[in-house]
Amino acid sequence: AAAIAGNLVERGTDRMVNRNLNDGLPAFLVSNPGLNSGFMITQYTSAGLVAEMKVLSHPVSVDSIPTSANQEDPVSFGFYASRKACEVAKKLEYLNAIELMTQVQAMDFMEEGELKHSPVIQAVYDLVRAKVPTVEKDRHFYPDIMDINELLVSGKVIDCAEEISGKLKF
C-alpha cells in the first residue's frame, strides 16, 4: 500500500514539474529552466525512491526456505518483512517532503490575484517558507528535503493546519 501511495505522490510531483502537464507553470518550476535544472532533480529522486519501494515491496515469503530439519516450512521471514516495510514507510516520508516542497514552489509562480489560498494552505506555505526559501537557481536540495521532512514527521504541518481548522480527523 505504501509503494502504491508513493507512486501516486511521485506522479503528482511529476505533473507539477512537467511543463506539458502543469497548466502553464515554468518547466521544472524554476525561472530559467534552460540554465537551471530546478525540480527536475527532485523528481528524479522521487522516481528513484518509488523504484526502491517497489523492489522492497516484493513479498519476502516467496523466498521461504525450510528450517529445523525441514520441520518448518514455509517460514514467514516476518522480521525481515517488517524491516522492509519500515524502509518503504521511510521512503514515503521523503516522497511526501519532496511533493510538499514542489507544491510550495509551484505556489510561488501563481500570479497575484489568480487564486486565493485557503488560510490553512497559506499557513502551511508560510511554515515551509520559514524553513526553506524559494528556489531561484540550482542548489543542493538535500537540506531542504530534510527540513521539510522534519516538519512533516514531527507533526508541525498538522499542528499548523489544526491551529486554523481545528482538530483534523484521520
C-alpha positions, 0 to 999 in steps of 0.5 A: 500500500505504501509503494502504491501511495508513493507512486501516486505522490511521485506522479503528482510531483511529476505533473507539477514539474512537467511543463506539458502537464502543469497548466502553464507553470515554468518547466521544472518550476524554476525561472530559467529552466534552460540554465537551471535544472530546478525540480527536475532533480527532485523528481528524479529522486522521487522516481528513484525512491518509488523504484526502491519501494517497489523492489522492497515491496516484493513479498519476502515469503516467496523466498521461504526456505525450510528450517529445523530439519525441514520441520518448518516450512514455509517460514514467514521471514516476518522480521525481515518483512517488517524491516522492509516495510519500515524502509518503504514507510521511510521512503514515503516520508521523503516522497511526501517532503519532496511533493510538499516542497514542489507544491510550495514552489509551484505556489510561488509562480501563481500570479497575484490575484489568480487564486486565493489560498485557503488560510490553512494552505497559506499557513502551511506555505508560510511554515515551509517558507520559514524553513526553506526559501524559494528556489531561484537557481540550482542548489543542493536540495538535500537540506531542504528535503530534510527540513521539510521532512522534519516538519512533516514527521514531527507533526508541525504541518498538522499542528499548523493546519489544526491551529486554523481548522481545528482538530483534523480527523484521520 
